[in-house]
Amino acid sequence: MSANTDSLWFMTAHLLIRLKQSDNTEGQSIIEHRMPKDFAPPLHVHHQESETFVILEGRFRFQRDGDVIEAGEGDTIHLPKGSVHGFRVLSDYGRCLTITHGPFEDMVRAAARPAATDTLPEQMPPTLEQQQALAEICRAHGIDFVGPPIA
């Protein structure tokens, strides 16, 4: 890990911020996500940014405006701003990059905590309070939850 990579625990995932928005004039962010099987955020909409996923390891199922897309290592999935989307890790472990412009990195930082180790955090289902707090943080950063995680 490079000296300027931020290592965070976000929900049950381990995130590495590979390119910080503050480190480039375009405001681009690249975040590596390391996730356990069945990691799946609620269906949501980004109102201020598109999101591009590059799959590095594992199998994923994406939903974008009702279309279901399965993806694996080497695939790239683009989720345009305003699209209703979500994903689920199908394999035992999933690793991908997300590439964004906009408030996504700030949301991640607001909802995450510094990683104590270079591994996944404890795999505990979120409490109702944690789910509500995440929804509020997302809403404050232009992301609205619109449904449950995809199957």
C-alpha positions in Angstrom: 0.0 0.0 0.0 1.4 3.4 -0.9 2.0 5.9 1.9 -0.8 8.2 0.6 -3.4 5.5 0.3 -6.3 5.7 2.8 -7.4 2.4 4.2 -11.0 2.4 5.5 -13.6 0.0 6.8 -17.0 0.8 5.1 -19.9 -1.4 6.3 -18.4 -4.9 6.0 -16.0 -3.9 3.2 -12.3 -2.8 3.2 -11.8 0.3 1.0 -8.5 1.7 -0.3 -8.6 5.2 -1.7 -6.1 4.9 -4.6 -6.6 8.4 -6.1 -8.0 11.1 -3.9 -10.1 13.9 -5.4 -7.8 16.4 -3.7 -4.8 15.0 -5.5 -5.9 15.9 -9.1 -7.4 18.9 -10.8 -10.2 16.9 -12.4 -11.7 15.9 -9.0 -11.6 12.2 -9.9 -11.6 9.5 -7.3 -10.5 5.9 -7.6 -11.4 3.6 -4.7 -10.5 -0.1 -4.5 -13.3 -2.1 -2.8 -12.6 -5.5 -1.1 -15.9 -7.2 -0.2 -17.2 -10.4 1.2 -19.7 -12.7 -0.5 -23.2 -11.1 -0.6 -22.0 -7.6 0.1 -24.8 -5.5 -1.5 -25.8 -1.9 -0.9 -29.4 -0.9 -1.1 -30.7 0.2 -4.5 -29.7 3.8 -4.9 -29.4 6.8 -7.2 -26.4 9.2 -7.5 -27.7 12.6 -8.4 -24.4 14.3 -8.9 -22.0 11.7 -10.5 -21.7 8.7 -12.6 -20.0 5.6 -11.2 -17.7 3.2 -13.2 -16.8 -0.2 -11.8 -13.8 -2.2 -13.0 -13.9 -5.8 -11.7 -10.5 -7.0 -10.5 -11.6 -10.2 -8.8 -14.7 -12.3 -8.3 -18.2 -12.3 -9.7 -20.8 -9.5 -9.3 -24.4 -9.0 -10.2 -25.4 -5.4 -11.1 -28.8 -4.0 -11.6 -29.1 -0.7 -13.6 -32.6 0.7 -14.2 -34.1 -2.8 -14.1 -31.5 -4.5 -16.3 -29.5 -7.2 -14.6 -25.8 -7.6 -15.6 -23.4 -10.3 -14.4 -19.7 -9.3 -14.4 -16.4 -10.8 -13.6 -12.7 -10.1 -13.7 -11.8 -7.6 -16.4 -15.3 -6.4 -17.0 -16.3 -2.7 -16.7 -19.7 -1.5 -15.7 -20.8 2.1 -16.1 -23.7 3.4 -14.1 -24.8 6.9 -15.3 -25.8 9.6 -13.0 -29.5 9.4 -12.2 -29.7 5.6 -12.8 -31.3 3.4 -10.2 -28.6 0.8 -9.4 -27.1 -1.7 -7.0 -24.8 -4.7 -7.0 -24.1 -7.9 -5.1 -20.9 -9.9 -4.7 -21.7 -13.4 -5.9 -18.3 -15.1 -5.3 -16.7 -15.8 -1.9 -14.8 -12.5 -2.3 -15.0 -9.5 -4.7 -12.6 -6.8 -5.5 -13.2 -3.8 -7.8 -12.3 -0.2 -8.5 -14.9 2.5 -8.6 -14.1 5.6 -10.6 -16.2 8.8 -9.8 -16.3 12.5 -9.9 -18.4 14.3 -7.2 -19.3 13.7 -3.6 -18.9 9.8 -3.5 -15.5 9.9 -1.9 -16.7 12.4 0.7 -19.6 10.1 1.5 -17.3 7.1 1.9 -15.1 9.1 4.3 -18.1 10.3 6.3 -19.5 6.8 6.7 -16.3 4.8 7.1 -13.8 4.4 9.9 -10.0 3.9 9.6 -9.1 0.3 9.0 -7.4 -1.4 12.0 -5.9 -4.0 9.7 -5.5 -4.7 6.0 -8.3 -7.3 6.1 -12.1 -7.2 6.0 -13.8 -5.8 9.1 -15.9 -8.0 11.4 -18.8 -9.4 9.4 -21.8 -8.1 11.4 -25.1 -7.2 9.9 -25.8 -3.5 10.3 -28.2 -2.4 13.0 -31.3 -0.3 12.1 -29.5 2.7 13.6 -26.4 2.1 11.4 -28.7 1.7 8.3 -30.5 5.0 9.1 -27.2 6.8 9.7 -25.8 5.5 6.3 -28.9 6.6 4.5 -28.6 10.1 6.1 -24.9 10.4 5.2 -25.7 9.3 1.6 -28.6 11.7 1.3 -26.3 14.6 2.4 -23.9 13.6 -0.4 -26.5 13.4 -3.2 -27.2 9.7 -3.0 -30.7 8.4 -2.2 -31.7 4.9 -1.2 -34.7 3.7 -3.3 -35.1 0.0 -2.4 -33.6 -3.0 -0.8 -30.3 -4.6 -1.9 -30.7 -6.8 -5.1 -31.0 -10.5 -4.8 
